[in-house]
């Protein structure tokens, strides 16, 4: 069974930084990519950033130039460095793992609150 454990959320002021981590464990067959989505009440879950096992990255338009996704060499942990945070970045951030089958796994979510 695959588990995704997120950490690093919290309360910060506008302009500050946070780093989120997501560690995957379990039997992961043919992983394709990992990344982050975020959700606020009343809106659809949206892409923040994804990174494939080959290292290709993609970002949501609202975070380009401010956020950076990376992974450790084992490919089982991804990080999201969030700089210049804005109040509109306030959301629950979910880690996502996609395999080549494809199968999708989600973490439990971590809250990020940015005060103005």
C-alpha positions in Angstrom: 0.0 0.0 0.0 1.3 3.4 -1.0 1.4 6.2 1.6 2.2 9.9 1.0 3.2 11.9 4.1 3.3 15.6 3.8 4.9 18.1 6.1 5.9 21.7 6.3 2.7 23.6 6.2 1.9 26.4 8.6 1.1 30.1 9.0 3.4 32.7 7.5 3.2 36.4 6.6 2.9 37.7 3.1 6.3 37.7 1.4 7.8 34.9 3.5 8.8 31.4 2.5 7.8 27.8 3.3 9.0 24.5 2.2 6.7 21.5 1.9 7.9 17.9 1.8 6.2 14.8 0.6 7.6 11.3 1.4 6.2 8.3 -0.4 6.5 4.8 0.9 5.2 1.4 0.1 5.2 -0.6 -3.1 5.3 1.9 -5.9 5.4 0.3 -9.3 6.5 2.3 -12.3 6.3 5.8 -10.8 5.8 8.5 -13.3 5.7 11.7 -11.3 5.0 13.4 -8.0 3.8 16.9 -7.2 1.5 19.3 -5.5 -2.0 20.5 -5.9 -3.9 22.9 -3.8 -7.5 23.4 -2.9 -9.6 26.1 -1.3 -13.3 25.9 -0.4 -15.6 26.4 -3.3 -12.9 25.9 -6.0 -11.5 23.0 -7.9 -8.2 21.5 -6.8 -5.5 23.1 -9.0 -2.0 22.2 -10.1 0.8 23.8 -8.2 3.8 21.9 -9.5 4.7 18.4 -10.8 8.0 16.7 -11.5 8.4 13.5 -13.4 10.9 10.7 -12.7 12.9 12.1 -15.7 13.1 15.5 -14.0 10.6 17.4 -16.2 8.7 20.0 -14.2 5.4 21.9 -14.7 3.9 24.7 -12.7 0.6 26.4 -12.3 0.5 29.9 -13.8 -0.1 31.6 -10.5 3.1 30.2 -8.9 5.6 30.4 -11.8 8.7 32.2 -10.7 7.9 31.9 -7.0 7.7 28.2 -6.3 10.2 25.5 -7.1 9.7 21.7 -7.0 12.5 19.3 -6.6 13.1 15.7 -5.6 15.7 13.7 -3.8 17.8 11.2 -5.7 15.8 8.2 -4.6 12.7 9.9 -6.2 10.6 9.0 -3.2 10.5 12.5 -1.7 9.6 15.7 -3.3 9.9 19.2 -2.0 8.1 22.4 -2.8 9.9 25.6 -2.1 7.5 28.4 -1.9 8.9 32.0 -1.9 7.2 35.4 -1.9 4.0 33.9 -0.6 0.8 35.8 -1.1 -2.5 35.6 0.8 -4.0 34.0 -2.3 -1.6 31.0 -1.8 -3.6 30.1 1.3 -5.0 26.6 0.7 -4.7 23.0 1.7 -1.8 21.6 -0.3 -2.0 17.9 -1.4 0.8 15.7 -2.5 0.1 13.6 -5.6 1.8 10.5 -6.9 1.1 9.2 -10.4 2.3 5.8 -11.7 2.7 4.7 -15.3 -0.3 2.4 -15.1 -1.7 5.1 -14.4 -2.6 5.0 -10.7 -3.1 8.1 -8.6 -2.4 8.5 -4.9 -3.1 11.5 -2.8 -1.7 12.6 0.6 -3.8 13.8 3.5 -3.1 17.5 2.8 -1.2 20.2 4.7 -2.6 23.6 5.5 -0.8 26.7 4.3 -2.1 30.1 5.6 -0.5 33.3 4.4 -1.6 36.4 6.3 -1.5 39.9 4.8 
